[in-house]
Amino acid sequence: MPDRSPRASRRWLYIPFAIAGVILVGYYALWRAGAHELKKAVAVWVEDQRALGLEVFHGDIQTDGFPFFLRAHVATPTISSPNAWRWQGETLAIDTLPYELNRLIFSPGGEQLVSADGLGEWRGSADDLRLSIANDKERGWVLAMTVGQATGVRTDDGASYSLGALVLDLAPAPNDPTTLTVNLAASDMTLDIAGETYSAARLQTALALSKTHMLSGSAPAQSWRNADGELKIGHFFAEIEAAAITAAGDIRLDQDLYPEGALKAEIEKPAGLAMLLQKTGALTSKEAEAAAAGLSLMAITSGGKISAPIKLENGAAQIAGIKIADLSKVE
């Protein structure tokens, strides 16, 4: 009787391939279901925004990415709030995983158009531009943005900007959904506007804005103040116009809705800060010259660095009795 054991052994070799085929078919079915749900989610989101009064338009929606991820391609997306702001892109890619639709990554492509009341219309692009939003067990949701090598121009007057890199995280505070936390880091920023050039090599900050649920209605600033809202600056560092500034503290609004509070601060090369404030209009030329002279003298006598609180009160910001800015009322 012939030995049939080799043939039986070969049958066992086919079993892993059969299992892999079943898994692949099942995964493809899951991917197709995820693609359908993603398209459906986009359509539901569009209708929700329209119900809120926004104008939302887009072209065809296509999906691809199998087997590694799920991507929806949205053609010519446009979102606007009439008489307030408008965003338009050439394309928008939405990435997620077919088995985990609770994290979405948005990647606008091509030229972006952004316009806002009072800021004009800007056209720009970036080598890397991503925005993600995800569910979070402790905070409810987390929004993150990454920008790399971005440039843009304002249509009306040719004002321009450039940005080397930016990373932003935005989320409610753990156990307090009414407090919004912000972590931001940016580098190599330049703005040319109205004949002036503003440049910053680095900017880093960690902020927490409390009582955000009060920032609505006809008088949001007054409502926020009445609820004892605060802007907590856990950390702020800026290397701008040859000056280096580090600060931390809390800011509120006084009874006239001007910022008030005290920030523990350190400033290196403070003359650059005074010149920056003059260019922004926070100080007149005479005030800027006086501030530069006074702050430079303070820095010389203290080893090149000023360590003193920045006080915000009565509509002005001062350090060691030297005015460094007029403050604007918050409406």
Secondary structure, DSSP 4 states (H G I P E B T S, - for coil): ----HHHHHHHHHHHHHHHHHHHHHHHHHHHHHHHHHHHHHHHHHHHHHHHTT-EEE---EEEE-TTT-EEEEEES-EEEETTTEEEEEEEEEEEEETTEEEEEEEEEEEEEEEEETTTEEEEEEEEEEEEEEEEETTTEEEEEEEEEEEEEEETTT--EEEEEEEEEEEEEETTEEEEEEEEEEEEEEEEEETTEEEEEEEEEEEEEE--GGGS-SS-HHHHHHHTT--EEEEEEEEEETTEEEEEEEEEEE-TTS-EEEEEEEEEESHHHHHHHHHHHTSS-HHHHHHHHHHHHHHHHHTTTEEEEEEEEETTEEEETTEEEEEPPPP-
